[in-house]
Amino acid sequence: MNESPLPPGPEASDGSAARAERKPVRAWLWFVLVAALASGGYYFYDRHKAQTLAAAKEAASKKGFGKGLGGPTPVVAVPALKAPINVFLDGLGTVTPLRTVTVRSRVEGQLMRVHFDEGERVKQGQLLAEIDPRPFEVMLTQAEGQLARDQALLANARIDVERYRTLLAQDSIAKQQVDAQEALVRQYEGIVKSDQGQVESARLQLSYAHITAPITGRVGLRQVDPGNIVRGADANGIVVITQLAPIGVLFTVPQDSLPALMKRTRADERLPVEAWDREQKTRLAQGSLLAVDNLVDVATGTIKLKAQFKNAGSELFPNQFVNVRLKLETLEEQTVIAQSAVQRGGRGLFVYVVKDDMTVTARPVELGPADGPRVSVVKGIKPGERVVVDGIDRLREGTRVSLAKRPEYKPSVDGGSGARKKGKGKGKASEASTEKSSAEAGSEEAPKKKRRRKPPAESQDGTTAPARQ
């Protein structure tokens, strides 16, 4: 017999419902557990990171300049000296040729040949170009022919006047005829003189067909090519010649410096002038003051000055920008320090002075004239006192310091001078110091990068495996 299945009782229905209610509860429990584990892991990771950073900072403070342990700060200090210092007036200038000539033709004609190369040096009187001379040769021939004709007429008139004088002595002719003949002689003499002037003019016009250099200098680019018709009214001319040696520099200085400047110029002294490049690293030339303008520019409050330089080596070029230094005087027995030691604060200028107990104090100073890297001190520093020139950014009032040696400059192999004089050697010296500092930094950081070797591992049979290199 087939028995029909019995329907589930009330107990079975309650069990399935309970299991369905427990599933969401388990899911929430798992979610809470995972979140708690993640929070705990992040907490320990963050704490470990903070401890690592703190340890690194502590190690760096112990190693860097002794700050972590309260040690002295290394600085470079240089004693103030008693020395003379030059007083300069600085200005901005432009190289200006003393003479510039645009070579033009004095006569009209066809340009046949040029006898110069563009950019070459020429001397005064040197042949530069030739214009077709044939028209001027014809004019000269005509003038000479007219002169010869009039000279012949003059000679005939003189012979006639002598004959008339003889006849007058014999009372054969009237005196009026003699006077008329003498007047004719004087007339021919005037005509001959005029003809001689025409000949000289024709010769001069012919000489203008050969164009020569009016000054010694350098020629520029050719403005006209052979074959063209040139005229005296041409604006561009044939070529421009610029005198390069000697050469001038036109510069300006503030009008406040006029009293001291005029005091020195009244003594008929040739004040020395130096021309420096745009970056003021290389001295280009040395010369002397040539002239002072007679007016102050009211727009800028400056006055123009002109200096002259020999420029034998063509160090200066026309229209070149230069920095100009005019030496006014030399002050003797001045207290001199390095300009790098001077700092500016809320109370003005000051320097850090190293005291006998190896601490520093900020000393207010009053400065005088400066000469390159040096500056004179009018008040605040005495000769022999040590002023800090390097490491100033780490100092405060009363900071304990230790004196470090100032790095000595070693000239390069080619014997170049310092950067201030020739602009050479600075790069090599800085590269050498950079390589040296990099090598020292590498030697200090090398122990940090060295890894610890793991102890040799033991195999299952008790033997020791070789360490991994």
C-alpha positions in Angstrom: 0.0 0.0 0.0 1.2 3.5 -0.8 1.2 5.8 2.2 0.8 9.5 1.6 3.5 11.6 3.3 2.4 13.3 6.5 2.5 17.1 6.6 5.2 18.6 8.8 4.2 19.2 12.3 4.4 22.5 14.1 7.8 21.7 15.7 9.5 21.3 12.3 8.2 24.7 11.1 9.5 26.4 14.2 13.1 25.0 13.7 13.4 26.2 10.1 12.3 29.6 11.1 14.9 29.8 13.9 17.7 28.9 11.5 16.6 31.6 9.1 16.7 34.2 11.8 20.3 33.1 12.9 21.9 33.7 9.5 21.8 37.5 9.6 23.1 37.5 13.1 26.2 35.4 12.1 26.9 37.8 9.1 27.0 40.8 11.4 29.3 39.0 13.9 31.7 38.2 11.1 31.7 41.8 9.9 32.3 43.2 13.4 35.2 40.7 13.8 36.9 41.6 10.6 36.5 45.3 11.3 38.1 44.9 14.8 41.0 43.0 13.3 41.6 45.6 10.7 41.5 48.5 13.2 43.9 46.6 15.5 46.4 46.0 12.6 46.3 49.7 11.5 46.9 50.8 15.1 50.0 48.6 15.6 51.3 49.6 12.1 50.9 53.3 12.8 52.5 53.0 16.2 55.4 51.1 14.8 55.8 53.7 12.0 55.8 56.6 14.6 58.5 54.7 16.7 60.6 54.2 13.6 60.4 57.9 12.6 61.2 59.0 16.2 64.3 56.7 16.3 65.4 58.1 12.9 65.1 61.7 14.0 67.0 60.9 17.2 69.8 59.3 15.3 70.0 62.2 12.9 70.0 64.7 15.7 72.8 62.8 17.4 74.8 62.8 14.2 74.1 66.3 12.8 76.4 69.0 14.3 75.9 67.9 17.8 72.4 69.5 18.2 70.7 66.4 19.5 73.3 66.2 22.4 73.5 70.0 22.9 77.1 70.1 21.4 78.7 73.2 19.9 77.7 74.4 16.4 80.5 74.4 13.9 81.1 77.8 12.2 83.7 79.5 10.2 85.0 82.8 11.8 87.4 85.3 10.4 89.1 88.1 12.5 88.5 91.7 11.5 91.5 93.3 9.9 93.1 96.7 9.7 93.6 97.4 6.0 93.1 100.0 3.3 89.9 99.9 1.3 89.1 101.5 -2.1 86.1 103.7 -2.5 84.3 103.0 -5.8 81.4 104.5 -7.7 79.4 101.8 -9.5 77.4 102.5 -12.7 75.9 100.9 -15.7 77.5 101.7 -19.0 77.5 101.1 -22.8 80.7 100.8 -24.9 80.7 103.8 -27.3 83.3 104.3 -30.1 85.2 107.5 -29.9 84.8 107.9 -33.7 82.4 106.2 -36.2 82.5 107.2 -39.9 80.0 106.3 -42.7 82.1 106.1 -45.8 80.2 107.8 -48.7 81.2 108.7 -52.3 82.0 112.4 -52.9 81.1 112.0 -56.6 78.4 110.3 -58.5 79.5 107.2 -60.6 79.5 103.5 -61.0 81.2 101.5 -58.2 83.8 99.4 -60.0 85.7 97.6 -57.2 85.9 97.2 -53.4 89.3 96.6 -51.8 88.2 95.5 -48.3 86.7 92.4 -46.6 83.8 92.8 -44.4 84.8 93.0 -40.7 88.5 93.5 -41.3 90.7 96.2 -39.8 91.8 99.0 -42.0 94.2 101.8 -41.6 93.7 105.5 -42.3 94.4 106.2 -46.0 93.9 102.6 -47.1 92.1 102.2 -50.5 88.6 100.9 -49.9 86.7 101.3 -53.3 87.0 102.6 -56.8 84.5 104.5 -58.9 84.6 104.6 -62.7 87.3 107.3 -63.3 86.7 107.9 -67.0 84.2 110.8 -66.8 86.6 112.6 -64.5 89.6 112.0 -66.7 87.7 113.5 -69.6 86.9 116.6 -67.5 90.5 116.9 -66.5 91.6 116.8 -70.2 89.1 119.5 -71.1 90.3 121.7 -68.3 93.9 121.2 -69.2 93.2 122.1 -72.9 91.4 125.3 -72.0 94.3 126.2 -69.8 96.8 125.7 -72.6 94.7 127.8 -75.0 94.4 130.7 -72.6 98.1 130.5 -71.7 99.0 130.9 -75.4 96.7 133.9 -75.7 98.3 135.4 -72.6 101.8 135.0 -74.1 100.8 136.6 -77.3 99.2 139.6 -75.4 102.4 140.1 -73.5 104.5 140.2 -76.7 102.1 142.8 -78.1 102.3 145.0 -75.1 106.1 145.0 -75.3 105.9 146.0 -79.0 103.4 148.8 -78.2 105.6 150.2 -75.5 108.5 150.4 -78.1 106.3 152.2 -80.6 105.1 154.6 -77.8 108.7 155.5 -77.0 109.1 156.4 -80.7 105.9 158.4 -80.5 104.5 156.2 -83.2 101.3 155.3 -81.5 99.0 156.8 -78.9 99.4 155.9 -75.2 95.8 154.8 -75.2 96.6 151.7 -77.3 99.4 150.7 -74.9 97.0 151.0 -72.0 94.4 148.8 -73.8 97.0 146.1 -74.5 98.2 146.1 -70.9 94.6 145.6 -69.8 94.2 142.7 -72.2 97.3 141.1 -70.7 95.8 141.3 -67.2 92.5 139.9 -68.5 94.3 136.9 -70.0 96.2 136.4 -66.7 92.9 136.2 -64.9 91.5 133.7 -67.4 94.6 131.5 -67.0 94.3 131.5 -63.2 90.7 130.5 -63.6 91.7 127.7 -66.0 94.3 126.5 -63.4 91.5 126.2 -60.8 89.4 124.2 -63.2 92.3 121.8 -63.8 92.8 121.4 -60.0 89.0 120.8 -59.6 89.1 118.2 -62.2 92.0 116.5 -60.6 90.3 116.6 -57.3 87.1 115.0 -58.7 89.3 112.3 -60.3 90.9 111.6 -56.9 87.5 111.2 -55.4 87.0 108.2 -57.6 89.4 106.4 -55.3 87.8 106.1 -51.9 90.1 105.7 -48.9 89.6 105.1 -45.2 89.3 108.4 -43.2 90.2 106.7 -39.9 91.8 103.5 -38.6 89.3 101.0 -37.3 87.1 98.0 -38.2 84.8 98.0 -41.2 81.3 96.7 -41.0 79.1 95.0 -43.6 79.2 96.3 -47.1 76.1 98.4 -47.9 76.4 98.5 -51.7 77.8 96.0 -54.2 80.1 96.7 -57.2 78.2 97.7 -60.3 75.7 100.0 -58.6 75.6 103.8 -59.0 76.7 105.6 -55.9 76.1 109.2 -54.9 77.2 111.4 -52.1 73.6 111.7 -50.9 73.2 108.0 -50.2 72.1 107.6 -46.6 73.8 104.2 -46.0 77.0 105.0 -47.8 79.3 102.2 -48.8 80.5 100.9 -45.4 80.8 102.1 -41.8 84.2 102.2 -40.0 84.3 102.1 -36.2 87.3 103.0 -34.2 88.0 100.2 -31.6 91.3 101.3 -30.1 91.1 103.4 -28.0 87.4 103.1 -27.2 85.0 104.9 -24.9 82.4 103.8 -22.3 79.4 106.1 -21.5 78.0 105.4 -18.0 75.9 107.1 -15.3 76.3 107.6 -11.6 73.9 109.1 -9.0 74.0 112.8 -8.7 74.7 112.5 -4.9 78.2 111.4 -5.7 78.9 114.7 -7.7 80.6 116.6 -4.8 83.2 113.9 -4.2 83.7 113.3 -7.9 84.1 117.0 -8.8 86.6 117.4 -5.9 88.8 114.8 -7.5 88.4 116.0 -11.1 89.4 119.6 -10.1 92.8 118.2 -9.0 93.4 117.2 -12.7 93.7 113.6 -11.7 93.0 110.8 -14.2 90.7 108.7 -12.1 91.0 104.9 -12.8 88.0 103.1 -14.2 87.3 99.4 -14.6 84.9 97.7 -16.9 83.3 94.4 -15.8 81.0 91.9 -17.5 77.3 91.7 -17.0 77.6 89.2 -14.0 80.5 91.3 -12.5 82.7 88.2 -12.4 85.3 89.1 -15.1 87.1 92.4 -15.4 87.2 93.2 -19.1 89.5 96.3 -19.2 91.1 99.1 -17.2 91.0 102.8 -18.3 90.6 106.3 -17.0 87.9 108.9 -16.7 87.8 111.1 -19.8 84.9 113.6 -19.2 82.0 114.5 -17.0 78.8 115.9 -18.5 77.6 119.4 -17.7 74.0 118.5 -16.9 72.1 116.2 -14.5 69.4 114.1 -16.0 66.3 115.3 -14.1 64.3 112.2 -15.1 66.8 109.7 -13.5 68.8 111.9 -11.1 72.0 110.7 -12.6 74.9 112.3 -14.5 76.7 111.0 -17.5 80.4 110.2 -17.5 82.7 109.0 -20.3 85.8 106.8 -19.8 88.5 105.8 -22.2 90.1 102.4 -22.6 93.1 101.4 -24.7 91.3 98.2 -25.9 94.4 96.8 -27.5 93.0 93.3 -27.3 89.4 94.2 -28.4 88.0 93.3 -25.0 85.3 95.8 -25.4 82.9 95.9 -28.4 80.7 98.8 -29.5 77.3 99.0 -27.9 78.3 96.3 -25.4 76.7 96.5 -21.9 79.2 96.7 -19.1 79.3 97.4 -15.3 81.6 100.3 -14.6 83.6 100.9 -11.3 85.1 104.3 -10.9 87.8 104.5 -8.2 87.5 107.7 -6.2 90.0 107.2 -3.4 91.7 104.8 -1.0 90.9 105.0 2.7 93.8 103.8 4.9 93.7 102.0 8.2 90.1 100.8 8.0 88.5 98.0 10.0 87.6 95.5 7.3 85.4 92.3 7.4 83.8 90.0 4.9 80.4 91.1 3.5 79.1 87.6 4.0 79.2 88.2 7.8 76.8 91.1 7.7 73.2 90.2 8.5 70.0 92.3 8.5 67.5 92.2 11.4 64.7 94.1 12.9 67.2 96.5 14.6 69.3 97.0 11.5 72.6 95.5 10.4 74.6 93.1 12.7 77.2 90.5 12.8 77.8 87.5 15.0 81.0 87.9 17.1 82.7 84.8 18.7 83.5 85.6 22.3 86.3 84.1 24.4 83.9 81.5 26.0 83.1 80.2 22.5 79.6 81.6 22.4 78.3 84.1 19.9 76.7 87.5 20.3 74.8 89.6 17.8 76.7 92.9 17.5 75.1 95.9 15.7 77.4 97.5 13.2 77.6 100.7 11.1 79.2 100.0 7.7 81.4 102.2 5.4 82.4 101.8 1.8 82.6 98.3 0.3 85.2 96.9 -2.1 84.1 93.6 -3.7 83.8 90.9 -1.0 85.1 93.2 1.7 83.4 96.0 3.6 84.7 98.5 6.1 83.1 98.9 9.6 82.8 102.4 11.0 81.4 101.4 14.3 80.7 98.1 16.2 83.8 95.9 15.5 87.4 96.2 16.5 90.3 94.7 14.6 91.1 91.2 15.8 87.5 90.3 16.8 86.3 87.1 15.2 83.1 87.4 13.1 81.2 84.4 11.8 81.1 84.2 7.9 79.7 80.7 7.5 77.1 78.7 9.4 75.2 81.9 10.4 71.7 80.3 9.8 72.2 78.0 12.8 73.1 80.7 15.3 71.2 82.5 18.0 72.2 84.8 20.8 74.5 82.8 23.1 74.9 79.8 20.9 78.0 77.7 21.7 80.1 77.2 18.7 83.2 75.4 17.5 85.5 76.9 14.9 85.9 75.0 11.7 88.7 75.5 9.2 87.8 77.6 6.1 88.3 75.6 2.9 91.4 76.8 1.0 91.1 77.5 -2.7 93.4 75.4 -4.9 94.1 76.8 -8.4 93.2 74.6 -11.3 95.8 72.8 -13.4 95.8 75.4 -16.2 96.7 78.1 -13.7 93.4 80.0 -14.0 92.8 82.8 -11.5 89.9 83.3 -9.2 86.3 83.8 -10.5 86.4 87.5 -9.6 89.4 88.1 -11.9 88.9 86.0 -14.9 85.7 84.0 -14.4 87.7 80.8 -14.5 88.4 78.2 -11.8 85.2 78.8 -9.9 83.4 76.1 -11.6 86.3 73.6 -11.1 86.7 74.6 -7.4 83.0 74.2 -6.8 82.9 70.9 -8.6 85.8 69.6 -6.6 84.2 70.7 -3.3 80.9 69.1 -4.4 82.6 65.8 -5.2 84.5 66.0 -1.9 81.3 66.6 0.1 79.5 63.9 -1.9 82.3 61.5 -1.1 82.1 62.4 2.6 78.4 62.1 2.6 78.6 58.7 0.9 81.2 57.5 3.5 78.9 58.6 6.3 75.8 56.9 4.9 77.6 53.7 3.9 77.2 52.1 7.4 73.4 52.9 7.3 72.9 51.0 4.0 74.9 48.0 5.2 72.6 45.0 5.7 72.9 42.7 8.6 73.7 39.1 7.6 71.3 36.5 8.8 72.7 33.7 10.9 73.3 30.5 9.0 70.3 28.2 8.9 70.5 24.6 10.1 69.2 21.8 7.8 67.1 18.9 9.0 70.2 16.7 9.4 71.8 19.2 11.7 74.4 20.6 9.3 74.8 24.3 8.7 74.0 25.8 5.3 76.3 28.4 3.8 75.3 32.0 4.4 73.7 33.8 1.4 75.9 36.6 0.3 
